[in-house]
Amino acid sequence: MKLDYFIMDVFTTTALAGNPLAVVMNTVGLSTERMQAIAREFNLSETTFVERRPSAVEQEEGVRVRIFTTQEELPFAGHPTLGTASVLKLSAPETLRGDTVTLALNVGLVPVRFSSASLFGEMTQRDPEFGAELDPREVARLTGLALEDLDPGLPPQVVSTGTAFAIVALVREDSLARLKVSQQEATDWLRAHGARWFYVLAPAARVSGAAPLWRARMQFNGGEDPATGSAAGCAISHLVMRGAVAPGERITLHQGIEMGRPSEIFLSAVRRNEHRETKSSAGVTDVHVAGSTVLVAQGQLFLP
């Protein structure tokens, strides 16, 4: 059995930066167990599997894609969505409807719109759900930070646009250098509050006339993520809901700096009303997460 695959670097315009992704094509009939084993073989943060269907079905219902880490299948993740849509634009242009590829993920349909002939794409994530506000003292302790590092005007909160993160906003960019999540204890604590990981961000110095700039880090068991598109969607939702970013304003977010894999993510969201129920979207919608993708390798898997 031969399966074509692509390796993409996502949220970057430069190879060997951003977040790497393996995309395996034409996997109809492949078992979940075999997909999980292939994801372990690539040993990247995520691997996606494209299950092609008749063109008429894909135009109406999207291209079926499944996302795996080395440990489990995910309902949604940001850089795999953008990277897989970029592969489809390159290798299967018939999946485009106008300038948009729509992926049918476990979380539902996610459209990715591309700019002209480039691999700069913009996904529209699900409207956010705002979960529990978190005790700042516990958050500071579990992330290795001081309480004074956390921005009191942006209390830490669980937010999900398909995968739930604890969004933690800091006052100063330099505090990010001291982030050290106590992973074993934090995992149980976060799960009890409905989240999977901390996503920690801070405003950064901006060039005059440029878009607002933020920096972020996301540590997890076994390492750190160079770009987390799903968490970035949660973060811009949180910032817009709390009034730290104006509705519709595009910000730039840099991640992966500490790892030597710099990533650049472009974010915006709008707010249509003042509804603030805890589990609602608080009126936040049109959550856009954008960036570029670079093809770095392609080949074939040979399977028994």
Summary of the structure (lengths in Angstrom):
residues: 304
radius of gyration: 18.7
end to end distance: 6.1
largest distance: 57.5
contacts: 1067
relative contact order: 0.18
helix: 25%
strand: 38%
